Amino acid sequence: MTNEKSGSPGDGIEPDRIDLNSAQAVSEWARKLDSTEMQIRDAITEVGNRATDVEMHLKGSRSTTNTERVDEVVPNSADTKK
């Protein structure tokens, strides 16, 4: 029996997991998800090591605009632009 994944839905195979103990795995997932290794590690802390959950977490965290991000850091910055 091998550990290879067939990728077929319903085949009883667990979804991809990101192994934080493997620098190579973290680096590869960072590349795949267009993120930094620190973002991958932070996401795993938040949502666990399931790759799909990490991906959704990262995409969700990027759904804000730059203006919204500035407003989070500098409260009332929108008021000063008037």
C-alpha positions in Angstrom: 0.0 0.0 0.0 1.3 3.5 -0.9 0.7 6.9 0.6 0.1 8.5 -2.8 -3.1 10.5 -3.1 -5.4 9.9 -6.0 -7.3 13.1 -5.5 -10.6 11.5 -6.3 -13.5 12.8 -4.2 -14.9 10.3 -1.8 -11.8 8.0 -2.0 -11.2 8.2 1.8 -8.0 10.1 1.4 -7.4 13.0 3.9 -7.1 16.5 2.3 -3.6 17.9 1.9 -2.0 19.0 5.2 0.8 21.5 5.6 3.6 20.1 7.7 5.0 22.9 9.8 7.9 20.7 10.8 9.1 20.7 7.2 10.7 23.9 6.0 10.5 22.6 2.5 6.8 21.9 2.7 6.1 25.4 4.2 8.2 27.0 1.5 6.4 25.0 -1.2 2.9 25.9 0.1 3.9 29.6 0.4 4.9 29.5 -3.3 1.7 27.7 -4.3 -0.5 30.1 -2.3 1.4 33.2 -3.3 2.2 34.0 0.4 5.1 34.3 2.7 6.2 31.5 5.0 5.2 33.6 7.9 1.7 34.1 6.5 1.4 30.3 6.1 2.5 29.7 9.7 0.1 32.4 11.0 -2.8 31.0 9.0 -2.1 27.5 10.3 -2.2 28.9 13.9 -5.6 30.4 13.1 -7.3 27.6 11.1 -5.3 24.5 11.3 -3.0 22.7 8.8 -5.5 21.7 6.2 -4.3 23.3 3.0 -7.8 24.3 1.8 -8.6 26.0 5.1 -5.3 27.9 5.0 -5.9 29.0 1.4 -9.4 30.2 2.2 -8.1 32.1 5.3 -5.4 33.8 3.2 -7.8 34.7 0.5 -10.2 36.1 3.0 -7.5 38.2 4.7 -6.7 39.7 1.3 -10.3 40.6 0.4 -10.0 44.1 2.0 -8.9 47.1 0.1 -5.7 49.0 0.9 -7.8 51.9 2.2 -9.6 49.6 4.6 -6.3 48.2 5.8 -5.0 51.7 6.4 -8.2 52.5 8.3 -7.6 49.5 10.5 -4.1 50.7 11.4 -4.8 54.4 11.5 -8.3 55.0 13.0 -10.3 57.9 11.5 -7.8 58.3 8.6 -10.8 58.6 6.2 -12.0 61.5 8.3 -8.7 63.4 7.8 -8.9 63.1 4.0 -12.0 65.4 3.8 
